[in-house]
Each structure stands twice: as C-alpha cells, then as structure tokens.
Amino acid sequence: MTPLQGLKVIEFTHMVMGPSMGLILADLGAEVLKIEPPGGDNTRRLTGSGAGYFAMYNRNKASLQLDLKTEAGKAAALALIDGADIVIENFRPGGMAAQGLGYEQLSARNSGLIYCSGKGFLSGPYAHRTALDEVAQMMGGLAYMTGLPERPMRAGASVIDVGGAMFGVIGILAALHERQRTGRGQAITTSLYETCAFFVGQHMAQTAATGEAPPPMSVRRSAWAVYDVFDCADPGEKVFVGVVSDTQWRVFCEAFALPELAADASLAQNNERVRQRERILPLIQARFAQLTKAELMAKLEHSGLPFAPVAKPAQLFDDPQLRAGGLLPITLPGGQRTALPALPLEMNGQRGQLRHDLPAPGDGGDAWLRAAGIDPDSVRC
C-alpha cells in the first residue's frame, strides 16, 4: 500500500503531533526524513507515559542529525528541502522562521513546497500560546466531558495530538491535489485547540438543540436504555453492551430469555425504555451475572448485537483481530521486539506494511545527503 510513493517529506518534529503526521505519510508510501538535533530527538529519551512515543510514531522513516546552528548544517537542510515536496514541523510559533526555515523563506526557493505546521492554536488571540494535548483537552471541553463532575480528566490517550496530525495530513493531501492544478504549494496549519473543539462539536450542537449543557459522559443520561458496562460471572470481568434500536431490543430479549421485558408493551419504544432505565438495568445485570464473560460475548456475537469486552491496552497485543494484520513488527531501541498498531486503513484490500524499522539517530540520512549532492562527513555531528 504505497499511494504516496515518490513524495519526499522533510520532518522537523518531536513528541506526538508532528511525528504522527510523518508516520501517516510514511505508512502511505512517502519517503520521510526525520531531521534530529545532535544527540537525537529528546522524545527518544522520554520515560513514564512518554516512553512509547518514539516507538509508536517514527517507523518507516530515515533519520539525519543536523546542527542547524552551523552554516553547514543549515545549508544541508536547505538543500534537502529544495528537493522535497513537503515539510512538516511542530515547534513553538515562530521557531522555524527564526532559523530561516519558515514557509515564506522556503517557498521563495521551492515554490511547489507544501509546508504543514502543527501548532497549539490557529490564527486568533491565542495563536502565540504554546499548547500541549492536555492543554487543549482542558480548555476545549473534552476533559470536562470525560471526567466526573468537578473533576475533569484527560482522555486516556493523546487523541488531540493524533487527531490534529490527521487533520494536518488531510490538509497536505488537499494541497497536493491543488498543486496539480496550480503548480504551487502552500502553508497549512493544523492545531490542537481547534481539533478538540471539533471533537466536542457534537456536545456544542446538543446544547444548541436542547438548550441544556450536557453533563460529563460519566454521569450522562444515555440516548438508549441498554448502553452500559455490565459485570459478568467472572470476578472483575466487564462487558459493554449497546441496544440502540427497537429491533435490537426484541432480539436482545429473545437472546437472553427475558420474556417479561419482551412482553411489556411500555418498553417497545426506545424513548419509553430510556425513561424506565432504572427498572430495566438491574434485571439485565442479574441475567448477565449468571454468565461468564465468554458465554455472554458468545450470545451477543451470535445475536449480532453491539458489544465489547473492557480491555486494557496491554491485552491488545494478543487480540485476534489485530493479529490478523493490524500489528506491525517493531524493534525497540533496547533491541526488544514488539508489534504496534498499523494505520487503521485498507486500500485495495491491503494494509500498510513496515518498510523501515525505527531509525537509530542518523540511520538512513547519509543516502538523502548524497542524493542532494552533499558529503555526509561535511555535516557529521
């Protein structure tokens, strides 16, 4: 799956948002060169919750260490960009321009260049601010919707970083299409805050439609009566079950031998079931508590109802669906072998593949330099 084969991308990024853009483009077949400072991207050395950032978002790339503070390093970067289609960066506002690597400076040399910046905010009164995924989640309403009342909580993954990267790639692909018509590139900015606002737009629309601000999802009133996490007979095991139509309700009652609920005419319509949710759920929970997790999921799968085991990320390594092509083999910096999620796409029935393992600092960069007519030893650091 290499629809972007032949495109050359120069990446000046760190952490999650910028590297995610490069990862998506690389997995789709583009040639991506990650420019790192002497000693390598600091993301490589993160611990704690950041320990997986580099491993997840930097496969299928080459690496080149350049000291952009030197004339030779700066000249090498410019030469590489002159032959590139795309530049991506996610440093603080004005940071790249201060080094002579802003869009206006580079497009004067390469008019077809598409330059995508990942920032905290788009144009507006906040544009000068530095942001993080968590900053966007807090001020964008997502942390409020995720947590308990009076206790906002960020989502359990860097969803705004990755979402902002996805919007950045959408902009890049649109700019590539426009370049076919005009011959010119353009500057694109994708942002964390506006990405978060887009994600919570459904709750904004709900407020406008109902006149009431929605409570956090942790205490929400669901649109459906059966749309919850239930305990199984196995201690500690839980399964989410959703019944989201009147037809599914009838199937559900038959599958779990609940004739008293099926025969109750007051429960035939969804909105009526929602109003009687406190009466219905204890009966359903009592039935589910008689079944093991395996038995419950088997019945749900057989009946075609929406369900999901409540899994931990560590359990996904052994998930049969992901093991059928959704995990790519990766060698971690310490030499350990693992497998991490591929792009969630199929094109012509094919999934993205691992073409290049995680690069060590400088791995593969010499070939890019030679192709640009630069002696690698002249910029070695």
N, C-alpha and C positions, 0 to 999 in steps of 0.2 A: 504494500500500500504506500506508494510514493508519488502522490499527485503533485507535490511541490518540488519534485526533483529538478535540480538545476538552479534553484534560487539560492542566493548566498546571503546569509544573515550574520551580522556582527553584533554581538551581545555584550553590553556593559551593564551587568546586573548583579544583584545579590539578594539574599533571603528567599522570598517565595514568589511575589508577584511577577517580577521581571523574568526570573528563571522559568516560571511556568509558561510564559509566552514563548520563550525559546524552545522549551520541551515540546509544546504542541506543534510548532513549526517543524522541529526536527523529526518528531514521530511521523509527520506527514510527508517527510522526504526531503525537506530543505537541508542544505549544508549550513550548520551553525557553528560559529567560532565564538567561544566564550573568552573575552578579554579579562584577565585577572591581574591584580596588582602583584608586585614582588612578594613572594611567600604564599600566594594563593588567596582566593576569596575567603574572607573571615567566616563565611557561612560553613565552610568545611570544618571549622573547629567548634561549632556550637554544641552545647550539651543540653541535657534536660529535654524539654519539649521541642527544641530546635535540632536535636540530634539527627532527625530523619530528613531535614530539609534538603540538604545537598544530594543525598542518595535518591530522593524521590523526583527531583526536578531538573536533573542535569545529565541524564543519559542521552545517547545519540549526538553528543557534541564533541568538538575538539576544543582544546584549551591552549591559550597563549598568555604567558606572563609578560606584561609590558610595564615599564616605568614611564608613565605619561608625563612625568615632571622633567624628563630628559628630552633633548631635541631629537635623539634617535628614536626613542620610544614614541614620541608624538608623531614624527614623520612616518613611522611604520603604521601607526593606527590610521593616519590619513590615507596612506597608500592602500591599505586594506579596504577602507570604506569607499574609496574611489571605484573599486571593482565590485561593490556589494549592491544588492537590491534593497536590503532592509537593515536598519539599525534599530535596536531596542535598548531601552535604558530605564532604570527606576531609582535614580538617585535624587537627592533633595532638589527642589526647584532652583534652577539657575546653575546647578553644579556642573553639568556638562558644558554649558555655554562658557563658563568661567575657564574651562580648559581648552577652549577653542573647538569644542565638539558639539555645539548646539546645531539645531536644524538649519538656521539661516546660514551659518558658516559652512556647513557640509553641503547643503543643496546648491550653493554657489559653485561647488566643484563637481557635483554629481546631481544633475537636475532631475534624474529619474529616481532619486533616493526616497524611499518611504521610511519615515522616522517615527517610531512609536515610543511614547514616554508613558510610564506608569507612575502616577502621582497620587497624592492623598485626595486632591480636590481638582475639579475642573475650574474654568475661569469664574471668578466671583470674589467676594470679600474674604474667603478662606484660602484662596489659591496659594498664598505664601506659606501656609502652615505645613509642617511635617506631620505625617499621619502613619499609623500602623493599622493592621487588620482590626485589632481590638478597639482602637480609637473610633474607627468607622462604625463598628458594631454598637458601641455605646451611644454615639451621637446620632446614629441612623435608625435607632429604634429596635434593632434586631436583638440586642442584649436584653432589653425590656421584654420583648415578646418571648424570649427563650427561658428566662428565669422565673422565679417566684415573685409575687407582688413585693415590692420594696427591696427586692434582691436581684438586680439584673445579673445576667450570666451570659458570657460569650458562648457562641456555638462551639461545639467540641472539635472543630477543625478550622483551618484557615480558609473558610468559604469565601470571604470577601476578597482576599488576595487572589485566589484561584478564579473566582468569578470575574474580577477585574481583568485578569490575564485573558480570559476567554473573550471578553468584550474587546480587548486590545487586538486579539487575533482576528476577530470579525472585522474590525476597522482596517487591519492590514490587508485582508483578503479583498475587501471592498476597494481599497486604494489600488491594489494590483489590477483589479478589473478596470478601474478608471484610467490607470496608466496605459492600458492597451489602447484606449481611445485618444488620450491627450499626449502621451509620451512623457508626462511629468509625474513626479512623486508628490508627496505632501507630508505634512506633520499631523500626527494623530496623538491625542492624549486620552488615556483611559484612567479612571480614578477609583479609589476605594469608597469614598463617601457616596458618590452618585450611584455606584454599583449597589451599595447597601440600601439606598433609598429605592432603587428599582426593585430589589428583592422584597422589601416590605410594602411595595406599592399596593399589593392585594389588601393589606390591612388599612392603608390610607383610603382605598376605594370602599372598603367595608364601612369605615367611619362616615364617608360621604353619603353612602347609600342608606345607612341606618340611623345616622345622627348620633350614634354612640361610639365612643372609642373602645376598641376591643381590649379585653384583658389579656394578660400573658397566656401563651398556649398552655402553660402548666395548670391553669385554672379555667380554661376556656369552656364554653358550652358548645359542644360539637354540633355540627350540622346533621349528624346521624346518631342514632341511639346506640348502636353497636360499633364503636370506633375507639378501641381502647386496648390496653395491655392487661392480659389475664394470667393468673397463676395456673400452673399445671400440677399434676400429682407429684412430679419430681421436685424435691426441695430446691428452691431458688431458681427454677426454670420458669421463664415467662414467654408468652407469645402474643404478638399484636394481631388483632382480628378486626376487619372492617366489613360492615354490611351496609352498602351505600345505595341500595335500590329496593323497591318493593318486591321485585322478582327475587333478588338475592335473599331477602328476608324469608320468603317461602322456602327457598332451597335450604337456607340455614336451619330453619325449624325442623325440616324433614331430616336433614343430615344428622342432627344431634338429638333426635327423638324428643322434641319439645311440643307435643300436640296441644298442650294447654295454651301456649303462646300462639301457635298457628291458628287455633280456633277462635281466638279473641279478636272480634271484628274491630275493636277500638285500636288494634295495633297494625291494621292492614296498611295504613298510610304512614309514610316516613315522619312527617311532622308530628303526628299523634304519638308515634313511638318515642320521639325526642322528648315530648312532654312527660312521658311515663318512664323515662330512663332510669330513675332511681328504683322503680319497681322491677324493671326488666333485668338490669345488670346483676343483682345478687342471684337471680335464678340461673343466669347463664354462667356466672362464676362457679356456682355449686356444681353445675354439669361438667364444666371444664376441669374442675379439681378432681374429678374421678378418672381423668385420662392422663396418661404420661404425655410428655412433650411429643414423642414420636407418634403416638396414637392420635393426638389432637391434630398435628400437622398433616398426617395421612388423610384424615377425614376432610380437612379443609382443602387439601390439594385435589382430592377426588371430586369434591363438590364444585371446584372452580372458584372458590371464594378468596378474596384478598387476605393474605396472612403473612406474617414474618416472625421468625424467631428473634428474640432480642439478643443480638450478638455483640461481642467485643471485637475491636479491630484485629487483635491477635488471632482470633478464630478464622479470619478471612483467608489466611494462608492455606487452609485446608478445605475451603468452600468448593464443592464440585463444579458449580457454575464458573467461578473464576479460574479454576484449574483447567477448564476446558478451552483456555486460550486468552483469558483475561489477566494473566500474570506474566511479566517478563523477567527473565533471569538477570540478576544484577550482582556484581562483585563489590562489596563494601570496601572502604579504604583500608580496613584492617585485614582484608583478604577473605572475610566470611562471604559465603554465597547465600543469596536470598532471592525472592521474587516479589516484584512490586506491580501495582496495577498499570495496565496498558491504557491508552486512550479509550474512552467508552464509545467507540465508533466501529462500525463495519462499513467498508466501501467495497462494492462488488463482492460481498461475502467475505472480505479479508479484514483481519485485524492488523494494527500496527505491530512492527517487529523491532527487536533490538538489533540495531546495526553497529552501534559502538557502545561499549560498556562505559561506566563512569570514568571520565578522564582524570588522570593524575594532573597536578599543576603543570601546565606546559605540554601535555600529551596531545600530539597531532598538530600543534601550532606551527612547527617548522615548515610543514608542507604548504600551509597557507602563505607563509612568508616567501618561500621560494617562488610560488606561483605569482606573487606580486613583485618579483624581482629583487627581493631583499635577502641579504645574507643573514641567516638566523644568528650567527655569532655576533653580529653588529648590535644586536638589541638584547643579548642574553642577560638575564638578571636573576 
